[in-house]
Amino acid sequence: WCTSEEIGEQYPSLELSDIYLVIGYYLRHRDEVNTYLVERQRQADAIQQEAERRFNPLGIRDRLLARRS
């Protein structure tokens, strides 16, 4: 964990007041935010699996080298 001020130091484009607003929003809507994040991760995993199914990364080096020859 880090403080709001430390977040501001790491991301100087953010205003400290906005950082506090986001933290406040999260604290008031924790369940909804966590549900949203879990769903987004599930979607990202599904997209990753589909991409790997369609474009199998195994053997890609050999296929690329074969194209060069």
GIWOZI-V582986 format. One record per residue. RES is the residue in three letters. SS is DSSP state (helix for helix, strand for strand, loop for the rest). PHI is phi in degrees with one decimal (999 if undefined). OMEGA is omega in radians with two decimals (NA if undefined). Layout:
BEGIN
RES/SS/PHI/OMEGA  RES/SS/PHI/OMEGA
END
This chain:
BEGIN
TRP/loop/999/3.06  CYS/loop/-142.2/-3.11  THR/loop/-83.4/3.07  SER/helix/-59.4/3.14  GLU/helix/-64.8/3.11  GLU/helix/-66.2/3.06  ILE/helix/-61.2/3.12  GLY/helix/-61.0/3.11  GLU/helix/-69.1/3.14  GLN/helix/-74.0/-3.11  TYR/loop/-128.8/-3.03  PRO/loop/-63.4/3.12  SER/loop/-76.2/3.14  LEU/loop/-89.9/3.03  GLU/loop/-83.0/-3.14  LEU/helix/-58.6/3.13  SER/helix/-62.9/3.11  ASP/helix/-68.7/3.10  ILE/helix/-61.4/3.11  TYR/helix/-62.9/3.12  LEU/helix/-62.5/-3.13  VAL/helix/-65.4/3.11  ILE/helix/-62.7/3.11  GLY/helix/-61.1/3.11  TYR/helix/-60.2/-3.14  TYR/helix/-59.4/-3.10  LEU/helix/-64.3/3.13  ARG/helix/-80.3/-3.06  HIS/loop/-127.2/-3.03  ARG/helix/-55.2/-3.10  ASP/helix/-61.8/-3.13  GLU/helix/-63.9/-3.14  VAL/helix/-64.9/-3.14  ASN/helix/-65.0/3.08  THR/helix/-61.3/3.11  TYR/helix/-59.9/-3.11  LEU/helix/-65.2/3.10  VAL/helix/-63.3/3.13  GLU/helix/-64.4/3.12  ARG/helix/-63.2/3.10  GLN/helix/-65.8/3.10  ARG/helix/-60.9/3.11  GLN/helix/-64.0/3.13  ALA/helix/-63.3/3.11  ASP/helix/-63.3/3.13  ALA/helix/-63.9/3.11  ILE/helix/-64.1/3.12  GLN/helix/-61.2/3.14  GLN/helix/-62.9/3.12  GLU/helix/-64.1/3.12  ALA/helix/-63.6/3.13  GLU/helix/-68.5/3.10  ARG/helix/-67.6/-3.09  ARG/helix/-77.1/-3.07  PHE/loop/-129.1/-3.06  ASN/loop/-55.9/-3.12  PRO/loop/-74.1/3.14  LEU/loop/-68.8/3.11  GLY/loop/79.8/-3.09  ILE/helix/-63.5/3.13  ARG/helix/-60.1/3.14  ASP/helix/-63.0/3.13  ARG/helix/-65.0/3.12  LEU/helix/-66.3/3.11  LEU/helix/-65.4/3.12  ALA/helix/-65.1/3.11  ARG/helix/-66.7/-3.12  ARG/helix/-68.5/-3.06  SER/loop/-75.0/NA
END
